[in-house]
Amino acid sequence: MASLGIEAEQEPLLGDRTAGSREWDIIETEEHYKSRWISIRILYLTMFLSSVGNVAVIRSYIAGATSLQERTSSMANTSACQALGFILGPVFQTCFALIGEKGVTWDTIKLQINMYTAPVLLGAFLGVLNIILILILLREHRVDDSGRQCKNVNFEEASADEVQVPQGNIDQVAVVATNVLFFVVLFIFALFETIVTPLTMDMYAWTREQAVLYDGIILAALGVEAVIIFMVIKLLSKKIGERAILLGGFIVVWVGFFILLPWGNQFPKIQWEDLHNNSIPNTTFGEIIITLWKSPREDHSEGPTGCPVEQAWCFYTPMIHLAQFLTSAVLIGIGYPSCNVMSYTLYSKILGPKPQGVYMGWLTASGSAARILGPVFISQLYTSLGPRWAFSLVCGIVVLAILLLVVVYKRLVAFSVRHGRIQE
């Protein structure tokens, strides 16, 4: 899941070091270091296999088991593993279609393995394997923001170098602001995922089958793009910092949705317009039969295509050209992963070395609420008012998020930096 050559993960925490530059007057044993990173990589695997329901726990563990310098790289790896799981899951399911509906039957236990049961059985097997690895290899590790080992539950090595968790107040304004920013990040991507299919069907007169195929390819390509962005972020954050990347990500997302605004004087195809054009008075029965014979048969079986007449905006709103849509998708595919990983990386640093389970639960709840409200918001707005109003309001929401980020920009600093224990 993660390359063994990553500097942030492989640089040993040994020797005499100075605070603020990973050079601390503390020694982490080689045994503790190896056990810590084995545990973190087990959670990478968990995010790859099944991230649903345990995201908050995994993020909380990784936040407590990494120093500030290791945090961004680890969180980016976590997101990359999650994205790979979302990408490869449907690919594996597609491959199992080769087994067919009949498949193979194991008569001894009355088990039928076919294209429907094979993905479930594989998922169950990988889940059991993951559980075994967690029970055998996962250990509780906690370090402070400098990387010094804190007292933990089940790592039995006694060390005089263990330190107590630093005391201090968490900046609640920064916590609330980060939750709001994370909500906006998940909100805008959830609504983008939701609107892709109806938008392409309305604008480009795609059938349902074409929309499922083409949009699936586009979203899969965005997933690959996200994995690449996660890897780039690990290097870029060391040069310009997490806050700058978060701000840049929001700006890129805003540009992406701005490009989606309809322009020009070309309008989308309206459903049933061919039927209206063919309904010519005084047409003979023979001409009607010839017209129906010459029209593509698959169009009749797949239903009408184009923008529905029930949506009044179809008659006066220009279409969104395919080049516009693809450019916007690429930009959103760059901005979303940047904002996503940076928001909860900063969040974990703001919370500091204290246990973060409850706070991470609130962050996950914020993201879940965004995934619920985003599709409802965009579906109602798009159907009633069209893409121009829908995407204009989305641009407005992103602008408000950028303004909020600018206002709290100086407060989005690590717990230890805020309390003067480490220099930023």
N, C-alpha and C positions, 0 to 999 in steps of 0.2 A: 504493500500500500504506500509505503514511503521509502524513498531512496536512502540507502545507507550512507550516502555521501553528503547528506544535507548538513551544512556547517552548524546550524543552530541546534541540531539534534546530536551531532557527533562530537562537538567540542567538549572535552571532559571538564567537569567543574572541580578541578583540582588545583592546588597551589595557592600562593599568596597573591591576592587580587585587591583592587581598590574599588570601593562602592561606586556604582553607576556605570561601570564598563565591564561587567561580568568578572571583575577581579576582586574577589571578596576574601576576607581573612577567615576563611572557613574551608573545611575539607569535606567533600562528598566522596564516600568510598566508591570504588569501582563496582562493588556488588550492588550497592544501592542505586547507582547510576544505571546499570544494566537492567535491574529489576524495574526501575521506574519507566524506562523507555519500552521495555517489553509490554508492560501494562498499557501504556498509551497506544502502542501499535495494535494490541488486542481490541481496543476501543475503535481504532480506525476500521478494523475488520468488521466490528459490530455495526458501525455506521454504513459500511458497504452492503452488508447482508440485510439488515433490518433496522432502519433508523426511525421508523414510526413508533412513537410512544416512549422512546428513551433518549431523545435529543437533549432534553434539559439535564438529565443525569450525566450523559457523556460530556457535555460542555462543562458542567460543573466540576467533574473529575479532572478533566484536562486543564481547566483553569487553576485548580488547586495543585496540580502536579507539575506545573511548568513555571519557569521564571518569566519575567517580563520580556526578556530577549528571545525566549523560546516560544512565547505565546502565539504570536502572529503566524509563525510557520506551522505550529501544531493545529491551530484553528483552520488555517487554509487547507492543510491535509485532511482534516475532518470533513470540511465541505466538499473537497474533491472526491473523497471516498463516497460520500452520500450521492453526489452527482453521478459518479460512475455506476452506482447501484441503480439509480433511476434510468440510466441509459441502457445498461446491459440486461436489466430485468426483462423488458419487452423483447430484446434481441433473442434471449434464451427461449422465451415463450414462442417466438416465431419459429425458431429452430425445431422445437418439439412438435410443430405442426407436421413435420415430415413423418412422424410416427403414424399419423392417421387416426381416424375415429375408432377403428377396431383395435389396433395396437396388439399387445401381447397380454395373455391372461395367465396368471400364476394360480393354477387350480388348487394347490395345497391350502392356500389361505384365501382363496377366492378374490384375488387382487387383480384388477385389470389396469394395465399401464397403457394409456393412450395419450392423445394430444391434450386432453383435458386434465387427466390425473397426474401426468408426469411433472408439470411445473410445480404442482402442490407438493408432490413427494420430494422433489429436489429442494424446495424451500424448507420443508420440514427437516430434511437431512442436514442442510446447512445450518439451520437453527440449532439442532442438537449438537452439531460440531462446534458451533460458536459457544454454546453453554459449557461444553466440556473444556474448551480452551480458557474460558473465563474462570471456571472453578480451579483449574490447574495453575494457570499462569498469572491471573490478575491479582495484584496486591495493592493495598491502600498506601498511597504516597502523597505527602504534602510538603511543599516547599514554599518559602515566602517569596516576595517579589524579586529578591536578590538571588534566589536559587538555593538558599540555605535550608537544610532539612528541618522540618517541624515534626513534633511528636505525632505519631500516627497510630492506627488501630492494630494492624496485623503485620507490620514489618518489625521483627523482634530484635533487630540489632540495636544494642544500647550504645549510645554515643554521647560524649560530653559536648559535641558540637551541635546537638539538636537545640533549636531555639523555640521560644514561645511565639504564638501568633501576635503580631504587633497590634496594639490597641489604637483606636481612633474612630472618628465619625465618618461614615460614608456620605459623600455629597449626594443628597437625595434629589436635588435639582438636576444634576447630571444623569442620575438613574432614570428619573421620569422622562427627561428629554430623549435619552437613548431608547427607551421603550417606545416613545412616539415615533422616532425615526425608524426603528425596526418595523413598527406597524406599517408605516408608509411604504417601506421597501417591499414587504411581503404583499401589501395591498395592490401596488401598481403591477407587480409581476403576476399576481393571481388574476387580476382583471385582464391583463394582456393574454394570458393563456386561455381565458374564457372567451375572449372576443375574436380570437384568431379564426376559428371555424366559421361562425356566422358572417364575419367581415369578408373573408375570401369568397364565400358562396354568394354574397350579395354583390360584391364589386366585380368579380371575374366570372360570374355565372358558372361556377364549378358545381358539379353534382356532389351528392353526399359522399360517394365513394372517392371521388377526386379530392375533396376537401380532407377526408380522413388520411388519405395517402400523402398528399403534398404537405399538409400541415404537420403530420407526424414526422416527415423528413426534416422540415424546418425546425421543429422543436428538438429533434434529436441532434441536429447540427448545433443548435444553441447550447445543448448540454455539453457537447464536445468543446465548444467555445468557452463555456464556463469553467471546465476543468483546466484549460490552458490559462485562463485569466487567474484562477486560483494559484497556479504555479508562478505566474509572473508577479502576482501581488507579494509573494514571499520575498522576492528580491527588491521590488520597488518600495516596499514599506520601510526597508532599512535606509533608504536614501531620502525619502520625502515625508515619511511618517504616516500613521494610520488616519489621522484627522484629514490630512490633505487628500488622501485617496478617497475617503468617504465623501468629501465635498466634490471632488472631481467626478465620482461615480454618479452623484445626484445630477450634476450638470449634464453629463452624457445621457442619462435617462430622460431629462427634460428635452434635450435636443431630439432624441429618438421619438418622443411623442409629438413634438412640434412638427416634425417631418410628416407625421401621419395625418395632419390636418388637410382636408380636401382643398385642392386648388384647380384652376383651369375651367374649361367650359365643356369638357367631355363628361357625359353622365352614364351611370351604369345601366345595363340592360334591365328592363322591367319584365317581371314574370307575366306570361300570357300574352305578350305583345305579338308573338307570332300568330297566336290563335285569333287575336283581334284583326290583324292584317289579312288573314285568310278568310275572315268572315265577310265576304263581299256579297252584297245583295245580287239576286238573279243569277247566282252561280249554279250551273247544272250539276246534276248528280254525278255525272262522269268526271267533271273537273274536280269535284271534291274527292272522289276515289283516287284520282291521279295524284293530287296534292298529298293525300295521306300516305300513298305508296312511296312517293319520293322523299318524304321527311324521314329522318333517321329514326329507326324503330327503338333504339335504346333510349332516346330522349323521352319517349312516351312512357317506357317502363320505369325510368328513373324519376319521373315527375318533372315539374317545371323548374327552370333554373333562372337565376337573376335576382334582382331586388324585389321583394314582395310588394304588391300594390297596397297592402294594408299599412305599410310604412310610408307615410305621406312624404317624408323627406327624400325618398328615392327620386321624386320628380324634379327636385330643385337643388339637390346637393351633388356637386361634382364627384366623380369617382376618385378613389385613391389608386394611383397607378402601381403596378406590380413593383417597379423599381423603388418607389417610395416605401412600400411595405417591407421589402427585403432590407433596404438600408436602415429603416427604423428597427427592424428585428435585430440586425447586427449590433446597432448601438445599444439597444436595451440589453442584449446579451453580454455586452461589455460592462455596462453600468450596474446591472442588477447583482452579479456575483461580487463586484467590488464593494458595493454598499452592504451587501448581506454579510460577508465575512468581517468587514471592518466594523460594522455596528456591534456585533456581539463580541468581537475581540476587544474593542474599547470598553464595552460593558463589563467584561470580566476584569479588566485592569482597573476600572473605577471602583469595583467592589473590593479589590484587594485580596489578601491571602486568607481571609475568613471563609468559612464554608458558604458556598454560593447556591446551594440547592434551591432554596425558596425563591431567591431573586431570579435564578435561571428559569424557574417554573413560571414566574410572571412574564419573563421575556418570551418564553414559548407560548404562553397563553395569548400574549399580544400578537404574535405571528399567526396563531390559529384563528383569532378573531378577524385578522386581516384576510385570511384565506376564505373565511365565511362571507364577510361583507363585500369583498372585492367583486366576486362574480355577480352578486345581487345588484350592486351599484351599477356596474357597467351594462348588465343585461337590460335593466329597466331604462337606463338613460339612452343607450344605443337604440333600442327599439322605439322609444318615444320621440327622441329629438335628433337622432342620427350621429354620425361620427364627428361632425364638426363641434357640436356642443359637448359630446362625451369626452373627446380628447382635449378640448380646451379646458374643461374642468380638471382633467387629470394633470395637465400642465400647471394649472393653478395650485393644485395640491402639492406638486413637486416644488413649486416656487416657495410655498409656505414652509415646506420641510427644509429647504435651503436657508431660508431666513432664520428658522429656529436653530439650525446648525451653526450659522454665523453668530447668533446671539450667545450660545453656550459653548462656542468653540474653545475658549480658554479654560473652561471647566472640565472638558473631556480629557482629563489627565489621569494617570495611574494613581492609585491610592498612596503608594509610597512616595511618589513624586509630590503629590499634594501636601503630604505631611513632612516633606523635607528629608526623607530617609535616603532617597536616591535622586540623583540629578537626572533631568529629562534628557 
